[in-house]
């Protein structure tokens, strides 16, 4: 069964839209339009983070995606993310996600690169990265570095209240 062309994930930050970089762009556009149309009221006023995977969108392609998103009242594209190559052990092309707030209980944070948290990770929170995790606060929750098999990945925290890190 082929992977979906477009995936949506709701977070506190807004709605993350993941574009499968292995799908041809015209099929991707068609899938995005269909998925948005089936839930159009859900997307009105939404803050969108668009992740293009390893795909670099041309100006025309970005304009096409922006036009599709702008059809929904109040939709705001807040960030464009791109993975700089496959997430493999030792890949220096991994992107880094910087989170400038505390990760609270019940929240799950995943990134296909490195994660830097300027704040705490509370009990019941989970942070998963394919690269390293650095926490400039107290780790009380769960942190998993090297999720995709990166044996050299690490978790570092300023303070750790209980050992719950895995690499």
SENU-899766 format. One record per residue (C-alpha): residue number from 1; residue in three letters; chain; y, x, z. Coordinates in nm, 2 decimals, padded with zeros to 4 digits. Layout:
residues N
   resi   resn   chain    north     east       up
    NUM    ala       A        Y        X        Z
...
//
This chain:
residues 167
   resi   resn   chain    north     east       up
      1    unk       A    00.00    00.00    00.00
      2    unk       A    00.33    00.16   -00.10
      3    unk       A    00.60    00.22    00.15
      4    unk       A    00.90   -00.02    00.16
      5    unk       A    01.20    00.08   -00.04
      6    unk       A    01.45   -00.03    00.23
      7    unk       A    01.40   -00.05    00.61
      8    unk       A    01.64   -00.20    00.87
      9    unk       A    01.66   -00.11    01.23
     10    unk       A    01.90   -00.26    01.48
     11    unk       A    02.05   -00.04    01.75
     12    unk       A    02.34   -00.05    01.99
     13    unk       A    02.54    00.14    01.74
     14    unk       A    02.47   -00.12    01.46
     15    unk       A    02.22   -00.16    01.19
     16    unk       A    02.05    00.14    01.04
     17    unk       A    01.95    00.11    00.68
     18    unk       A    01.69    00.36    00.56
     19    unk       A    01.66    00.41    00.19
     20    unk       A    01.32    00.55    00.08
     21    unk       A    01.40    00.87   -00.12
     22    unk       A    01.08    00.84   -00.31
     23    unk       A    01.17    00.51   -00.48
     24    unk       A    01.37    00.51   -00.80
     25    unk       A    01.74    00.41   -00.75
     26    unk       A    01.73    00.09   -00.96
     27    unk       A    01.43   -00.04   -00.76
     28    unk       A    01.60    00.06   -00.44
     29    unk       A    01.91   -00.14   -00.53
     30    unk       A    01.70   -00.44   -00.62
     31    unk       A    01.52   -00.42   -00.29
     32    unk       A    01.84   -00.38   -00.09
     33    unk       A    02.00   -00.68   -00.25
     34    unk       A    01.69   -00.89   -00.19
     35    unk       A    01.65   -00.79    00.18
     36    unk       A    02.02   -00.85    00.25
     37    unk       A    02.02   -01.19    00.07
     38    unk       A    01.73   -01.32    00.28
     39    unk       A    01.92   -01.25    00.60
     40    unk       A    02.29   -01.27    00.49
     41    unk       A    02.42   -01.43    00.81
     42    unk       A    02.26   -01.16    01.02
     43    unk       A    02.46   -00.89    00.84
     44    unk       A    02.81   -01.05    00.85
     45    unk       A    03.03   -00.83    01.07
     46    unk       A    02.77   -00.57    01.11
     47    unk       A    02.83   -00.19    01.16
     48    unk       A    02.60   -00.01    00.92
     49    unk       A    02.46    00.34    00.93
     50    unk       A    02.31    00.43    00.60
     51    unk       A    02.04    00.70    00.59
     52    unk       A    01.95    00.82    00.24
     53    unk       A    01.66    01.05    00.34
     54    unk       A    01.66    01.36    00.12
     55    unk       A    01.83    01.17   -00.16
     56    unk       A    02.19    01.27   -00.25
     57    unk       A    02.38    00.97   -00.38
     58    unk       A    02.61    01.02   -00.67
     59    unk       A    02.96    00.87   -00.66
     60    unk       A    02.84    00.59   -00.89
     61    unk       A    02.53    00.52   -00.67
     62    unk       A    02.74    00.52   -00.35
     63    unk       A    02.98    00.28   -00.52
     64    unk       A    02.69    00.05   -00.61
     65    unk       A    02.56    00.05   -00.25
     66    unk       A    02.91    00.00   -00.11
     67    unk       A    02.96   -00.29   -00.34
     68    unk       A    02.64   -00.46   -00.23
     69    unk       A    02.73   -00.41    00.14
     70    unk       A    03.09   -00.54    00.09
     71    unk       A    02.96   -00.87   -00.03
     72    unk       A    02.90   -00.95    00.34
     73    unk       A    03.21   -01.04    00.54
     74    unk       A    03.31   -00.78    00.79
     75    unk       A    03.04   -00.53    00.72
     76    unk       A    03.15   -00.18    00.81
     77    unk       A    02.98    00.13    00.69
     78    unk       A    03.03    00.36    00.98
     79    unk       A    02.82    00.66    00.88
     80    unk       A    02.62    00.81    00.60
     81    unk       A    02.32    01.02    00.71
     82    unk       A    02.11    01.25    00.49
     83    unk       A    01.80    01.46    00.58
     84    unk       A    01.84    01.81    00.44
     85    unk       A    01.48    01.86    00.33
     86    unk       A    01.14    01.77    00.47
     87    unk       A    01.11    01.80    00.85
     88    unk       A    00.86    02.08    00.88
     89    unk       A    00.81    02.34    01.15
     90    unk       A    01.07    02.61    01.12
     91    unk       A    01.28    02.42    00.87
     92    unk       A    01.63    02.53    00.93
     93    unk       A    01.76    02.25    00.70
     94    unk       A    01.70    01.98    00.97
     95    unk       A    02.00    01.77    01.05
     96    unk       A    02.13    01.74    01.41
     97    unk       A    02.22    01.41    01.57
     98    unk       A    02.48    01.44    01.85
     99    unk       A    02.49    01.15    02.10
    100    unk       A    02.79    01.14    02.32
    101    unk       A    02.67    00.89    02.58
    102    unk       A    02.39    00.82    02.82
    103    unk       A    02.06    00.70    02.68
    104    unk       A    01.98    00.40    02.90
    105    unk       A    01.65    00.24    03.01
    106    unk       A    01.48    00.05    02.73
    107    unk       A    01.66    00.25    02.46
    108    unk       A    01.46    00.45    02.21
    109    unk       A    01.62    00.73    02.01
    110    unk       A    01.44    00.88    01.71
    111    unk       A    01.58    01.14    01.47
    112    unk       A    01.40    01.34    01.20
    113    unk       A    01.58    01.66    01.30
    114    unk       A    01.73    01.79    01.62
    115    unk       A    01.90    01.58    01.89
    116    unk       A    02.18    01.69    02.12
    117    unk       A    02.27    01.45    02.40
    118    unk       A    02.59    01.49    02.59
    119    unk       A    02.50    01.27    02.88
    120    unk       A    02.19    01.17    03.06
    121    unk       A    01.85    01.02    02.96
    122    unk       A    01.78    00.75    03.22
    123    unk       A    01.43    00.64    03.34
    124    unk       A    01.27    00.41    03.09
    125    unk       A    01.46    00.57    02.79
    126    unk       A    01.27    00.76    02.52
    127    unk       A    01.40    01.03    02.30
    128    unk       A    01.19    01.16    02.01
    129    unk       A    01.28    01.43    01.76
    130    unk       A    01.10    01.62    01.49
    131    unk       A    01.31    01.92    01.59
    132    unk       A    01.45    02.03    01.93
    133    unk       A    01.61    01.82    02.20
    134    unk       A    01.90    01.95    02.41
    135    unk       A    02.03    01.73    02.69
    136    unk       A    02.36    01.83    02.85
    137    unk       A    02.29    01.62    03.15
    138    unk       A    01.99    01.50    03.35
    139    unk       A    01.66    01.41    03.20
    140    unk       A    01.50    01.13    03.39
    141    unk       A    01.33    00.95    03.10
    142    unk       A    01.09    01.07    02.83
    143    unk       A    01.16    01.33    02.56
    144    unk       A    00.93    01.44    02.28
    145    unk       A    01.03    01.73    02.07
    146    unk       A    00.84    01.85    01.76
    147    unk       A    00.70    01.50    01.69
    148    unk       A    00.59    01.58    01.34
    149    unk       A    00.38    01.88    01.45
    150    unk       A    00.66    02.14    01.50
    151    unk       A    00.49    02.37    01.76
    152    unk       A    00.80    02.57    01.82
    153    unk       A    01.02    02.28    01.91
    154    unk       A    01.15    02.25    02.26
    155    unk       A    01.32    02.02    02.51
    156    unk       A    01.60    02.17    02.72
    157    unk       A    01.80    01.98    02.99
    158    unk       A    02.07    02.08    03.23
    159    unk       A    01.88    01.90    03.51
    160    unk       A    01.53    01.74    03.51
    161    unk       A    01.45    01.49    03.79
    162    unk       A    01.08    01.46    03.70
    163    unk       A    00.89    01.64    03.43
    164    unk       A    00.85    01.41    03.14
    165    unk       A    00.92    01.63    02.84
    166    unk       A    00.67    01.70    02.57
    167    unk       A    00.68    01.94    02.28
//
